Amino acid sequence: MTAFFSSIVGYFLTWWGAFVLAALDSSVFVFTPMGPDALVIYLAARDPDRFWLYALLTTAGSTFGAAITYWMGRKFGEAGLTRFASTRRLEQVRQRATGTGSLMMVLPAALPPPFPLTAFVLTCGALELSASRLFAVFAGTRLLRFGAEAMVARRYGAAVLRLLKSPIVQVAVGALALAIVIGSIVVLVPILRRSRRPPKEG
C-alpha cells in the first residue's frame, strides 16, 4: 500500500501531474484543497529555472477542468444542477452569479478555498453566461495566483524544500492526501444519489 501511494504521489510531482491535478481540482468530482498550490510551490522550488512553466501548466489544467465543469452546467441546465448541489446552494450561487456577472464572479479564482468556485462555474454554464469572458478572467486570475506562488518558491527555493522535508510538513502532506480522499468521497456520494433520481422541476 505504501509503495502504491508513493507511486501515485510521484506521478503528480511532474509537469504533467501539475496539469492533471489542477484539472481535477476544478472539476465537480474531486476535492483537492490547496493541492495545486502546494504542488506548484514544490515544483518551482525544486526546479527554479522552469518556475514559469509550472505556473502556466497549473493554470492551463485548472482552466481545462473549469471548462468541463462549465460544459456540464450548460448541458444539464438549472434544473439538472440539483444532481451536483443542493437546491439551497444553487439558489445562492444563481443570485450572486446573475447579480455580479461572470467577470466579477470569477475574480475569487485568484483566492484559495473555501470559495465555492466550482459551483459558480457550473451555474455560469447553466445560465449560459459568456464562456469567452468567463474563462479569460478565470485564466488570468489563476495565472496571477499560481505565478505569484511559483515566483516566491523560486526565490526561496532552498528554504522551501527544507521546510517541505520537515516532519511536521510530511504529516501535513499525509493529512492533505487523506482529506482529498475523504473529501472526494463526500462530494461524489451526493452526486451519485442525485443522479439516480430525476431533477426537480421549477
N, C-alpha and C positions, 0 to 999 in steps of 0.2 A: 504493500500500500504506500509506504514511504517513497519507494522508487517511482511508482506511478505518479504520485503527487509532485515529486521533483521534476519529472519529465514534463508535466503539464505547466508547471511554473517556468521551466526552462524554455518552453515553446513561446511563452509570452514575453520573455526577456530578449526579444529580437525586434527588428524593424517591422516585420510583417505581423508580429504579435501585437505591436502597438496599434496597428490599423485595426486588427480583429477585435481587440479588447475595447477600443473606443467605439467601434460599430455596435458591439453588444451592449455597451453602456447606454447607447442612445435608443436601444430597442425596448419593446414592452415586455420582453421575455426574461431578461437577465438583470439582476440587481448588483451593480459593482460600485459601491460608494467610494469615490475618490480613487478608484482603481487606475483609470487613465492618467490622472495627475501624478500618482506615485510612480507609475511606470515611465512617464516621460522624464521625470526628475532623475530617476535611476539611470536611464539610458543616456541622457545628456551628461550626467556626471561621469559615467563610465567611458563615454566616447565624446569628449567635448568638441572635437573638430567637426562633428556632424550633428551638433545640437539642433540646428535649424531643420534638419531632415526629420528628426523625431517629432518636432512640433508640427511640421506640415503633415506627416503621416497620421498623427493622432487627430489632427483637425479633419483630415480627409475621411478617416474612419468614422469619426463622430458625425460628420455631415452625411455620410452614406447611410449610417444607421438611422439617423433622423429622417432621411428621405424615405426610407422604407416605412417608418412609423407614420409619416405624413400620408404616404400612399394607402396604408391600411385604414387610416381615418377617413380618407376620401372614398375608399371602396365601401366601407361599412356605413358611412353616414352617421348623423347624430344618433339615430335610434340604435344603430348597431354598436355604438361605442359602449353601451351598457355591458357588452361582453368583456370589456377590458377594465372598466372602472365603475364605481358606484354612481347612481344617478345624482346623488348629492354633490359628489366631487366634480362630475362633469358639468353640472349646472354652474358651480362656482367658476370653473375654468372657462365655460362658454361666456359668462358675463364679463369676465376680465378680458377675454380674447376680443370680443366684439366692442368692448369699451375702450381698449387701448390700441387695438390694431396689431397686425403681425410684427411691425417694426419694433415698437416699444416692448412687445411681449417677449421677444427672444433676447433682449438685452441681458437678462439674467443668465444666458448661456455662458457668460463670462464668469459666473459665480458657481461655487461648489454647491452640493446638496445642502439643505433638503428641498430646494426649489423644485417643484414637480414639473420639470421641463418636458418630460415625455408626454404627460397628459395634455400640455399646451400644444405640442406638435400634433398629437392625434386630433385635437379639437380644431386646429387650423385646417387640417385636411378635411375633416367632416364639414366645416363651414366653407370649404373651397376658397380660402384666402390665398392671395397671390404667392405661389411657390417661389418664384424668382426673387421677390422682395424678402420673403421669409428666410430663404437659405443664403442670400447674400449677407444679411445681417448675422445670421446664425454662424456661418463660416468665419466671418470677420471677428466676431466676439470670441469664438472658440480659439482662433489663431492668436488673439491677444492674450488669452488666458494661458494656453499651453506654451506660447512663445516666451512669455514672461517667466514661467516656471523653468523652461529649458535654459534661458539666459542666466538665471540665478544659479541653477545647477552647474552650468558651465563655469561660472565664476568661482564657485566654491566647491568644485567637484571633489577634491580630496577630502574635505571635511564632510561632505555629504555621504561619500562612500564609507568613511569611518563610522558615521552615525548609523547608516543602514546596516552595518555589520555588528552593531552593539546588541547585546542580549535583549534589551527592552524592545528595540525595534523588531527583532526577529519574532518575539512573542506577538507584537502588534500585527506583523505581517500574517502570522498564523491566524490571529483573531479576525483579520480582514478577510482572509480566504474562507474562513468558516462563516462569516457574515454574508459573503457573496453566495455561498451555497444555500444557507438558510433563507436569506432574503429572496433569492430566485425562486425557491420553493413556495414561499409565502405569496409571491407575485403570481406564479403560474397556477396555483391551485384555484384561486377565484376565477381566473380566466377560463380554465378548463370547465369549471362548474357552470359558468355563464354561457359557454359555448354550446352546452347541451340543451339549453332552453332558448326559445325564440326571443328576440329583443322585444322590449316593451314598446308599445305604441304610444305616441304622443310624448 
